[in-house]
Amino acid sequence: MRIGFIGTGNMGGAIIRALAGRDDLVMYGLNRTRSALEALARETGLVPCADVEELARRSECVVLAVKPQQAPAVWPLLEPVLSRSHFLVSLAAGLTREALHRGVGGACPVVRAMPNSPVLVRRGVTALCLDDPGLTGPQKAFARDMFASLGSVHVLNEELFDAFTAVIGSGPALVFYFMEAMIEGGVELGLDRGDAAAMVKGLSSGASLMAEGSPEHVSMLKEMSTAPAGTTTAALAHFDRTAVRGHIMDALRRAFVRSVELG
């Protein structure tokens, strides 16, 4: 497979690094910062391209890894070169499948992808929309395989992308917010700040691994960690009395509404 990346920044670069070294792939790249592109090429074997047209001509799969507001500048350069032998994979948040089709003038089938930030450490969660009837079986399989190298992959109908964005796309920042609050709470109780940060990071990592490795629902894991009339019970009871669960659900609803507003 010949795969070309328009944009080789954080997300594009993460995919390129994950795929580097595969004998069945040839990767091409284009980035506004030439020095960064050449450094990535030395690291991964990526072949730098001079412009969008060259990249598209040399690729079968074109990955659009630019900010949504940059996409309109790409379409006029990309559309004339594309054909039914290509397929486009878009990482641009908020660009719907319909918008992507308009952008390429219907020249090729499109895949909409929504990875979250932990793909940068290959522990991400990615949603894929494979609804385009023009996609072939091998193209769908390649899209899944590409993101499976960065974490878990979930194929969703496009109408669920706003929910995914709210819960999973925004989720890392919400987890970091909770971790930050726990660190500050530890400092207030007398722990050294550096120690508190290390402890909370270890806690978060351990709890996540525990949840991933257990067949039990997280509610059961919570119960297993809670003793009657103990310290954890006191903390959870305070959460319930102050409607923390409801506030979290409301925050996700706000994120969902904002995702819909952004398109």
VEXKE-702174 format. One record per atom (N, C-alpha, C): residue in one letter; atom name; y negated, x, z negated. Coordinates in steps of 0.2 Angstrom, whole numbers, m for minus. Last residue first. Example, Ala and Ser with C-alpha at 12.3 -4.5 7.8 and 13.67 -1.06 7.14 Angstrom:
2
  rest  atom      Y      X      Z
     s     N     11     64    m35
     s    CA      5     68    m36
     s     C      0     64    m39
     a     N     28     66    m39
     a    CA     22     62    m39
     a     C     16     66    m39
//
This chain:
263
  rest  atom      Y      X      Z
     g     N   m106   m100    m70
     g    CA   m102   m101    m63
     g     C    m96    m98    m63
     l     N   m113   m101    m81
     l    CA   m114    m95    m77
     l     C   m110    m95    m70
     e     N   m109   m113    m87
     e    CA   m116   m112    m84
     e     C   m117   m106    m80
     v     N    m96   m109    m90
     v    CA    m96   m114    m85
     v     C   m104   m114    m82
     s     N    m99   m100   m100
     s    CA    m95    m97    m95
     s     C    m96   m102    m89
     r     N   m105   m108   m110
     r    CA   m109   m103   m106
     r     C   m106   m100   m100
     v     N    m94   m116   m114
     v    CA   m100   m119   m110
     v     C   m104   m114   m107
     f     N    m87   m105   m120
     f    CA    m84   m109   m114
     f     C    m90   m112   m110
     a     N    m95   m102   m130
     a    CA    m93    m97   m125
     a     C    m91   m100   m119
     r     N    m94   m114   m138
     r    CA   m101   m111   m135
     r     C   m100   m106   m129
     r     N    m81   m113   m141
     r    CA    m83   m119   m137
     r     C    m90   m117   m134
     l     N    m81   m102   m149
     l    CA    m77   m102   m143
     l     C    m79   m107   m138
     a     N    m88   m108   m160
     a    CA    m91   m102   m156
     a     C    m87   m101   m149
     d     N    m79   m118   m164
     d    CA    m86   m120   m161
     d     C    m89   m114   m157
     m     N    m69   m110   m169
     m    CA    m68   m114   m164
     m     C    m74   m116   m160
     i     N    m76   m104   m180
     i    CA    m73   m100   m174
     i     C    m72   m104   m168
     h     N    m80   m115   m187
     h    CA    m85   m111   m184
     h     C    m82   m107   m179
     g     N    m67   m119   m191
     g    CA    m71   m124   m187
     g     C    m77   m120   m184
     r     N    m64   m108   m200
     r    CA    m59   m110   m194
     r     C    m63   m114   m189
     v     N    m73   m110   m210
     v    CA    m73   m104   m205
     v     C    m69   m105   m199
     a     N    m77   m119   m219
     a    CA    m76   m121   m212
     a     C    m76   m116   m208
     t     N    m77   m117   m233
     t    CA    m84   m116   m229
     t     C    m83   m117   m221
     r     N    m64   m119   m237
     r    CA    m70   m123   m240
     r     C    m76   m122   m236
     d     N    m58   m110   m229
     d    CA    m56   m117   m228
     d     C    m62   m121   m231
     f     N    m62    m98   m235
     f    CA    m63    m99   m228
     f     C    m63   m106   m227
     h     N    m57    m99   m248
     h    CA    m65    m99   m247
     h     C    m66   m100   m240
     a     N    m44    m99   m246
     a    CA    m47   m105   m248
     a     C    m54   m105   m247
     l     N    m43    m85   m242
     l    CA    m42    m90   m237
     l     C    m44    m97   m239
     a     N    m46    m79   m255
     a    CA    m50    m78   m249
     a     C    m49    m83   m243
     a     N    m35    m84   m263
     a    CA    m42    m85   m265
     a     C    m47    m84   m258
     t     N    m24    m79   m256
     t    CA    m25    m86   m257
     t     C    m32    m88   m258
     t     N    m26    m66   m258
     t    CA    m26    m68   m252
     t     C    m28    m76   m251
     t     N    m24    m65   m272
     t    CA    m31    m63   m269
     t     C    m31    m66   m262
     g     N    m14    m80   m278
     g    CA    m16    m73   m277
     g     C    m23    m71   m274
     a     N     m9    m92   m279
     a    CA    m14    m90   m283
     a     C    m16    m83   m283
     p     N      6    m87   m270
     p    CA      2    m92   m273
     p     C     m3    m89   m278
     a     N      2    m75   m256
     a    CA      6    m76   m263
     a     C      2    m82   m266
     t     N      4    m71   m240
     t    CA      0    m75   m244
     t     C      4    m77   m251
     s     N     11    m67   m229
     s    CA      6    m62   m232
     s     C      2    m65   m238
     m     N     18    m78   m224
     m    CA     22    m72   m227
     m     C     17    m67   m231
     e     N      7    m85   m219
     e    CA     10    m88   m225
     e     C     14    m82   m228
     k     N      5    m77   m207
     k    CA     m1    m78   m212
     k     C      2    m80   m219
     l     N     16    m79   m201
     l    CA     15    m73   m203
     l     C      9    m73   m208
     m     N     15    m93   m198
     m    CA     20    m91   m202
     m     C     19    m84   m205
     s     N      4    m92   m189
     s    CA      3    m96   m195
     s     C      9    m94   m200
     v     N      9    m85   m178
     v    CA      5    m82   m182
     v     C      4    m86   m189
     h     N     27    m89   m176
     h    CA     20    m91   m175
     h     C     15    m87   m180
     e     N     39    m76   m174
     e    CA     36    m81   m178
     e     C     29    m82   m176
     p     N     44    m65   m168
     p    CA     45    m71   m164
     p     C     41    m77   m168
     s     N     34    m50   m168
     s    CA     38    m55   m172
     s     C     38    m62   m167
     g     N     26    m41   m161
     g    CA     33    m39   m162
     g     C     37    m45   m165
     e     N     13    m46   m162
     e    CA     16    m45   m156
     e     C     24    m44   m156
     a     N     11    m45   m176
     a    CA     11    m52   m172
     a     C     14    m51   m166
     m     N     12    m31   m178
     m    CA     16    m36   m182
     m     C     17    m43   m178
     l     N      1    m27   m170
     l    CA      8    m25   m169
     l     C     13    m29   m172
     s     N     m9    m33   m178
     s    CA     m8    m35   m171
     s     C     m1    m33   m168
     a     N     m8    m26   m190
     a    CA     m7    m34   m190
     a     C     m6    m36   m183
     g     N    m11    m13   m186
     g    CA     m5    m15   m189
     g     C     m3    m22   m189
     s     N    m24    m14   m181
     s    CA    m19    m11   m177
     s     C    m12    m14   m180
     s     N    m31    m18   m193
     s    CA    m31    m22   m187
     s     C    m25    m20   m182
     l     N    m28     m8   m202
     l    CA    m26    m15   m203
     l     C    m26    m19   m197
     g     N    m35      3   m196
     g    CA    m28      3   m197
     g     C    m25     m4   m198
     k     N    m48     m2   m196
     k    CA    m45     m1   m190
     k     C    m37     m1   m190
     v     N    m49     m2   m210
     v    CA    m49     m9   m207
     v     C    m47     m8   m200
     m     N    m48     12   m213
     m    CA    m43      7   m216
     m     C    m43      0   m212
     a     N    m59     17   m207
     a    CA    m52     19   m205
     a     C    m47     14   m207
     a     N    m70     10   m214
     a    CA    m69      9   m206
     a     C    m62     11   m204
     a     N    m68     15   m227
     a    CA    m67      8   m225
     a     C    m66      6   m218
     d     N    m70     29   m225
     d    CA    m64     26   m227
     d     C    m63     19   m225
     g     N    m84     28   m222
     g    CA    m79     31   m217
     g     C    m72     29   m219
     r     N    m89     22   m233
     r    CA    m90     18   m227
     r     C    m85     21   m222
     d     N    m80     20   m248
     d    CA    m84     24   m244
     d     C    m84     21   m237
     l     N    m80      5   m258
     l    CA    m77     10   m253
     l     C    m82     14   m249
     g     N    m87     m5   m265
     g    CA    m87      2   m267
     g     C    m83      7   m263
     l     N    m90    m17   m260
     l    CA    m85    m17   m266
     l     C    m84    m10   m268
     e     N    m97    m14   m249
     e    CA   m100    m18   m254
     e     C    m96    m17   m261
     v     N    m87     m9   m241
     v    CA    m93     m4   m243
     v     C    m96     m8   m249
     g     N    m80    m20   m238
     g    CA    m77    m15   m242
     g     C    m82    m10   m245
     g     N    m89    m28   m231
     g    CA    m87    m30   m237
     g     C    m84    m25   m241
     e     N    m91    m19   m219
     e    CA    m96    m20   m224
     e     C    m94    m23   m231
     i     N    m78    m21   m214
     i    CA    m80    m14   m216
     i     C    m86    m15   m221
     m     N    m78    m35   m212
     m    CA    m73    m32   m217
     m     C    m75    m25   m219
     a     N    m88    m35   m201
     a    CA    m89    m38   m208
     a     C    m84    m36   m213
     e     N    m81    m28   m192
     e    CA    m87    m25   m194
     e     C    m89    m28   m201
     m     N    m70    m36   m189
     m    CA    m69    m30   m192
     m     C    m75    m27   m195
     f     N    m78    m47   m183
     f    CA    m74    m48   m189
     f     C    m72    m41   m193
     y     N    m82    m40   m172
     y    CA    m87    m43   m176
     y     C    m84    m44   m183
     f     N    m71    m37   m165
     f    CA    m75    m31   m168
     f     C    m80    m34   m173
     v     N    m67    m50   m162
     v    CA    m63    m46   m166
     v     C    m67    m40   m169
     l     N    m77    m53   m153
     l    CA    m77    m57   m159
     l     C    m72    m53   m164
     a     N    m75    m43   m143
     a    CA    m81    m43   m147
     a     C    m81    m47   m153
     p     N    m62    m48   m138
     p    CA    m63    m42   m141
     p     C    m69    m41   m145
     g     N    m66    m62   m133
     g    CA    m62    m61   m139
     g     C    m63    m54   m142
     s     N    m71    m65   m121
     s    CA    m76    m64   m127
     s     C    m72    m61   m133
     g     N    m59    m66   m114
     g    CA    m64    m61   m112
     g     C    m69    m60   m117
     i     N    m52    m75   m122
     i    CA    m49    m68   m121
     i     C    m55    m63   m119
     v     N    m60    m87   m123
     v    CA    m56    m85   m129
     v     C    m54    m77   m128
     a     N    m69    m88   m112
     a    CA    m71    m89   m119
     a     C    m67    m86   m124
     t     N    m60    m85   m101
     t    CA    m66    m81   m102
     t     C    m68    m81   m109
     f     N    m51    m96   m102
     f    CA    m49    m89   m103
     f     C    m55    m84   m105
     a     N    m60   m106    m99
     a    CA    m57   m106   m106
     a     C    m54    m99   m107
     d     N    m63   m103    m86
     d    CA    m68   m103    m91
     d     C    m65   m103    m98
     f     N    m50   m104    m80
     f    CA    m53    m97    m81
     f     C    m59    m97    m86
     l     N    m44   m115    m77
     l    CA    m43   m113    m84
     l     C    m47   m106    m85
     e     N    m46   m118    m64
     e    CA    m49   m122    m68
     e     C    m49   m120    m76
     e     N    m37   m109    m57
     e    CA    m44   m107    m58
     e     C    m48   m111    m63
     n     N    m21   m107    m66
     n    CA    m25   m110    m61
     n     C    m33   m109    m63
     l     N    m15    m90    m70
     l    CA    m18    m96    m72
     l     C    m21   m100    m66
     v     N     m4    m78    m75
     v    CA     m7    m82    m69
     v     C     m9    m89    m71
     h     N     m7    m65    m85
     h    CA     m6    m72    m85
     h     C     m9    m75    m79
     v     N     m2    m49    m91
     v    CA     m5    m53    m85
     v     C     m3    m60    m86
     s     N     m5    m35   m102
     s    CA     m2    m41   m100
     s     C     m6    m45    m95
     g     N     m9    m19    m96
     g    CA     m8    m23   m101
     g     C     m4    m29    m99
     l     N    m10    m11    m84
     l    CA    m16    m11    m89
     l     C    m15    m15    m95
     s     N      0    m14    m76
     s    CA     m1     m7    m78
     s     C     m6     m6    m83
     a     N     m2    m27    m72
     a    CA      3    m25    m77
     a     C      2    m18    m80
     f     N    m11    m26    m62
     f    CA    m14    m27    m68
     f     C     m9    m26    m74
     m     N     m2    m23    m51
     m    CA     m8    m18    m52
     m     C    m11    m19    m59
     d     N      7    m33    m52
     d    CA      9    m26    m53
     d     C      3    m22    m55
     r     N      0    m44    m47
     r    CA      2    m44    m54
     r     C      4    m37    m56
     a     N     m3    m39    m34
     a    CA     m9    m40    m38
     a     C     m6    m41    m46
     f     N     10    m38    m29
     f    CA      6    m32    m29
     f     C      0    m33    m34
     a     N     13    m52    m28
     a    CA     17    m47    m32
     a     C     13    m41    m34
     k     N      4    m56    m19
     k    CA      4    m59    m25
     k     C      8    m54    m30
     q     N      9    m49     m8
     q    CA      2    m48    m10
     q     C      1    m51    m17
     p     N     22    m54     m6
     p    CA     21    m47     m8
     p     C     14    m45    m10
     g     N     19    m67     m3
     g    CA     23    m66     m8
     g     C     22    m58    m11
     t     N      2    m69      3
     t    CA      9    m69      4
     t     C     12    m67     m2
     l     N    m12    m81      3
     l    CA     m8    m75      0
     l     C     m1    m75      1
     g     N    m17    m93      7
     g    CA    m16    m88     12
     g     C    m12    m82     10
     p     N    m19   m101     m3
     p    CA    m13   m103      0
     p     C    m11    m97      6
     d     N    m24    m96    m19
     d    CA    m26    m95    m12
     d     C    m19    m96     m8
     d     N    m21    m94    m32
     d    CA    m20   m101    m29
     d     C    m21   m101    m21
     l     N    m20    m85    m42
     l    CA    m16    m84    m35
     l     C    m16    m90    m31
     c     N    m29    m78    m53
     c    CA    m29    m84    m50
     c     C    m26    m82    m43
     l     N    m25    m70    m68
     l    CA    m25    m69    m61
     l     C    m25    m77    m58
     a     N    m31    m62    m83
     a    CA    m30    m68    m80
     a     C    m30    m67    m72
     t     N    m26    m49    m94
     t    CA    m29    m51    m88
     t     C    m27    m58    m85
     v     N    m28    m39   m107
     v    CA    m25    m46   m106
     v     C    m29    m48    m99
     g     N    m25    m22   m111
     g    CA    m29    m27   m110
     g     C    m25    m34   m108
     r     N    m22     m9   m114
     r    CA    m19    m14   m119
     r     C    m23    m21   m117
     r     N    m27      2   m108
     r    CA    m21      0   m106
     r     C    m18     m5   m111
     v     N    m40      5   m112
     v    CA    m35      8   m116
     v     C    m28      6   m114
     l     N    m47     m4   m104
     l    CA    m49      3   m104
     l     C    m44      7   m108
     v     N    m42    m16   m106
     v    CA    m39    m13   m101
     v     C    m41     m6   m101
     p     N    m51    m22   m117
     p    CA    m45    m17   m118
     p     C    m41    m14   m113
     s     N    m59    m31   m110
     s    CA    m61    m24   m110
     s     C    m56    m19   m113
     n     N    m49    m41    m98
     n    CA    m54    m40   m104
     n     C    m55    m33   m105
     p     N    m50    m47    m81
     p    CA    m47    m43    m86
     p     C    m52    m42    m92
     m     N    m48    m58    m70
     m    CA    m52    m58    m76
     m     C    m49    m54    m81
     a     N    m48    m61    m52
     a    CA    m45    m57    m58
     a     C    m50    m57    m64
     r     N    m43    m69    m38
     r    CA    m48    m69    m43
     r     C    m45    m66    m49
     v     N    m40    m65    m22
     v    CA    m37    m66    m28
     v     C    m43    m65    m33
     v     N    m40    m72     m5
     v    CA    m43    m69    m11
     v     C    m39    m70    m17
     p     N    m37    m69     13
     p    CA    m36    m72      7
     p     C    m39    m68      1
     c     N    m50    m67     25
     c    CA    m44    m65     22
     c     C    m43    m69     15
     a     N    m62    m73     30
     a    CA    m58    m68     34
     a     C    m51    m66     32
     g     N    m71    m82     25
     g    CA    m64    m84     26
     g     C    m60    m79     30
     g     N    m82    m74     22
     g    CA    m82    m78     28
     g     C    m75    m81     30
     v     N    m83    m68     11
     v    CA    m79    m64     16
     v     C    m79    m69     22
     g     N    m90    m77      4
     g    CA    m93    m71      4
     g     C    m89    m67     10
     r     N    m83    m89      3
     r    CA    m89    m89      7
     r     C    m91    m82      9
     h     N    m72    m84     m5
     h    CA    m71    m86      2
     h     C    m77    m86      6
     l     N    m80    m82    m17
     l    CA    m77    m76    m13
     l     C    m75    m78     m6
     a     N    m83    m96    m19
     a    CA    m88    m91    m18
     a     C    m86    m85    m15
     e     N    m70   m101    m22
     e    CA    m74   m103    m16
     e     C    m80    m99    m14
     r     N    m67    m93    m33
     r    CA    m63    m92    m27
     r     C    m67    m95    m21
     t     N    m82    m88    m41
     t    CA    m76    m92    m40
     t     C    m72    m91    m34
     l     N    m88    m76    m51
     l    CA    m88    m78    m44
     l     C    m81    m82    m43
     g     N    m87    m73    m65
     g    CA    m91    m79    m62
     g     C    m91    m81    m55
     a     N    m85    m56    m63
     a    CA    m85    m62    m67
     a     C    m90    m67    m64
     a     N    m76    m47    m51
     a    CA    m83    m49    m53
     a     C    m83    m56    m57
     l     N    m65    m43    m47
     l    CA    m65    m42    m54
     l     C    m72    m45    m56
     s     N    m55    m48    m33
     s    CA    m61    m48    m36
     s     C    m61    m48    m44
     v     N    m46    m43    m20
     v    CA    m45    m44    m27
     v     C    m52    m43    m30
     l     N    m42    m48     m3
     l    CA    m47    m46     m8
     l     C    m45    m48    m15
     f     N    m32    m42     10
     f    CA    m33    m47      4
     f     C    m38    m44     m1
     h     N    m29    m41     28
     h    CA    m32    m39     21
     h     C    m31    m44     16
     s     N    m24    m47     39
     s    CA    m20    m42     36
     s     C    m22    m39     29
     r     N    m35    m55     43
     r    CA    m29    m58     39
     r     C    m24    m53     37
     s     N    m48    m43     40
     s    CA    m44    m48     44
     s     C    m39    m51     40
     l     N    m65    m36     39
     l    CA    m59    m39     36
     l     C    m55    m43     41
     v     N    m77    m32     45
     v    CA    m71    m27     45
     v     C    m65    m30     43
     p     N    m87    m41     42
     p    CA    m85    m40     49
     p     C    m79    m36     50
     e     N    m87    m41     27
     e    CA    m84    m47     31
     e     C    m82    m45     38
     l     N    m94    m30     22
     l    CA    m87    m31     22
     l     C    m84    m36     26
     l     N   m108    m31     24
     l    CA   m105    m25     26
     l     C    m97    m26     27
     p     N   m111    m44     18
     p    CA   m112    m43     26
     p     C   m109    m36     28
     w     N   m106    m42      4
     w    CA   m103    m46      9
     w     C   m104    m45     17
     v     N   m114    m33     m3
     v    CA   m108    m31     m1
     v     C   m105    m35      5
     a     N   m125    m40     m8
     a    CA   m126    m34     m4
     a     C   m120    m32     m1
     p     N   m118    m50    m16
     p    CA   m121    m52    m10
     p     C   m123    m46     m6
     a     N   m113    m42    m28
     a    CA   m109    m44    m22
     a     C   m112    m46    m16
     q     N   m122    m39    m38
     q    CA   m121    m34    m33
     q     C   m117    m36    m27
     q     N   m120    m49    m47
     q    CA   m126    m49    m44
     q     C   m126    m44    m38
     p     N   m107    m46    m53
     p    CA   m108    m51    m48
     p     C   m114    m51    m44
     k     N   m103    m28    m51
     k    CA   m106    m34    m55
     k     C   m107    m39    m50
     v     N    m88    m23    m44
     v    CA    m95    m22    m45
     v     C    m97    m28    m49
     a     N    m75    m22    m37
     a    CA    m76    m20    m44
     a     C    m83    m19    m46
     l     N    m64    m28    m27
     l    CA    m72    m29    m28
     l     C    m73    m28    m35
     v     N    m52    m20    m18
     v    CA    m54    m22    m25
     v     C    m62    m22    m25
     v     N    m42    m24     m4
     v    CA    m49    m22     m6
     v     C    m51    m25    m13
     c     N    m28    m19      4
     c    CA    m31    m22     m2
     c     C    m37    m19     m4
     e     N    m28    m10     14
     e    CA    m25    m17     15
     e     C    m27    m21     10
     s     N    m41      2     21
     s    CA    m37     m2     16
     s     C    m33     m8     18
     r     N    m49      7     31
     r    CA    m43     11     29
     r     C    m39      7     24
     r     N    m59     m3     32
     r    CA    m54     m1     38
     r     C    m48      3     36
     a     N    m65     m2     20
     a    CA    m61     m8     22
     a     C    m56     m7     28
     l     N    m71     11     20
     l    CA    m66      9     15
     l     C    m62      3     17
     e     N    m80      9     31
     e    CA    m74     14     31
     e     C    m69     12     26
     e     N    m88     m1     26
     e    CA    m85     m2     32
     e     C    m79      3     32
     v     N    m94      5     14
     v    CA    m90     m1     14
     v     C    m85     m2     20
     d     N    m94     23     15
     d    CA    m97     17     15
     d     C    m92     11     15
     a     N    m87     35     13
     a    CA    m94     35     14
     a     C    m97     29     14
     c     N    m74     37      0
     c    CA    m76     34      7
     c     C    m84     35      7
     p     N    m62     48     m7
     p    CA    m69     45     m7
     p     C    m71     43      0
     v     N    m46     45    m13
     v    CA    m50     47     m7
     v     C    m57     44     m7
     l     N    m39     50    m28
     l    CA    m43     45    m25
     l     C    m46     48    m19
     g     N    m34     59    m37
     g    CA    m31     59    m30
     g     C    m34     54    m26
     t     N    m39     59    m50
     t    CA    m34     55    m49
     t     C    m31     55    m42
     e     N    m48     70    m52
     e    CA    m44     68    m57
     e     C    m38     64    m55
     r     N    m55     70    m40
     r    CA    m52     76    m42
     r     C    m47     74    m48
     a     N    m61     57    m40
     a    CA    m56     59    m35
     a     C    m52     65    m37
     l     N    m69     58    m51
     l    CA    m63     53    m52
     l     C    m58     55    m46
     a     N    m79     66    m45
     a    CA    m75     68    m51
     a     C    m69     64    m52
     e     N    m83     58    m35
     e    CA    m80     64    m33
     e     C    m76     67    m39
     l     N    m89     48    m42
     l    CA    m84     47    m38
     l     C    m80     53    m36
     a     N   m100     55    m49
     a    CA    m94     52    m53
     a     C    m88     50    m48
     s     N   m107     59    m37
     s    CA   m104     64    m42
     s     C    m99     61    m46
     r     N   m112     47    m32
     r    CA   m107     51    m28
     r     C   m103     56    m33
     t     N   m114     31    m37
     t    CA   m115     38    m40
     t     C   m110     43    m37
     r     N   m109     20    m31
     r    CA   m116     22    m30
     r     C   m117     29    m32
     n     N    m93     22    m23
     n    CA    m97     21    m29
     n     C   m104     23    m28
     l     N    m77     19    m17
     l    CA    m84     20    m15
     l     C    m88     18    m22
     g     N    m60     25    m13
     g    CA    m65     23    m17
     g     C    m72     24    m15
     y     N    m42     23    m10
     y    CA    m49     25     m8
     y     C    m54     22    m13
     m     N    m26     27    m12
     m    CA    m31     24    m15
     m     C    m38     27    m12
     v     N     m9     24     m8
     v    CA    m15     28     m6
     v     C    m21     24     m8
     l     N      7     22    m15
     l    CA      0     20    m15
     l     C     m5     26    m12
     d     N     19     27    m19
     d    CA     19     21    m14
     d     C     12     19    m13
     d     N     18     36    m29
     d    CA     20     38    m22
     d     C     19     33    m17
     r     N      6     37    m41
     r    CA     11     33    m38
     r     C     12     35    m31
     g     N     m5     43    m46
     g    CA      2     47    m46
     g     C      7     43    m43
     a     N    m14     30    m53
     a    CA    m14     37    m51
     a     C     m7     40    m51
     l     N    m15     18    m59
     l    CA    m11     18    m53
     l     C    m10     25    m51
     a     N    m24     21    m70
     a    CA    m17     18    m71
     a     C    m12     18    m66
     r     N    m35     25    m63
     r    CA    m32     30    m67
     r     C    m24     27    m69
     i     N    m39     13    m57
     i    CA    m37     19    m53
     i     C    m33     24    m57
     i     N    m42      5    m68
     i    CA    m36      3    m63
     i     C    m34      9    m59
     a     N    m53     11    m73
     a    CA    m47     10    m77
     a     C    m41      9    m73
     g     N    m62     11    m62
     g    CA    m59     17    m64
     g     C    m53     17    m69
     g     N    m65     m3    m63
     g    CA    m62      0    m57
     g     C    m58      6    m59
     m     N    m71     m4    m76
     m    CA    m65     m7    m74
     m     C    m61     m5    m68
     n     N    m81      7    m75
     n    CA    m76      6    m81
     n     C    m70      3    m79
     g     N    m82     11    m58
     g    CA    m85     12    m65
     g     C    m79     10    m70
     t     N    m81     10    m44
     t    CA    m76     14    m48
     t     C    m79     16    m55
     g     N    m83      1    m30
     g    CA    m85      1    m37
     g     C    m79      5    m41
     i     N    m71     m5    m21
     i    CA    m78     m5    m21
     i     C    m81     m5    m28
     f     N    m56      3    m18
     f    CA    m60      1    m23
     f     C    m68      1    m22
     g     N    m42      0     m8
     g    CA    m49      2     m8
     g     C    m53     m1    m14
     i     N    m25      4     m4
     i    CA    m30      0     m9
     i     C    m37      4     m9
     r     N    m11      3      4
     r    CA    m17      6      4
     r     C    m23      2      1
     m     N      6      4      0
     m    CA      0      0      0
     m     C     m6      4      0
//
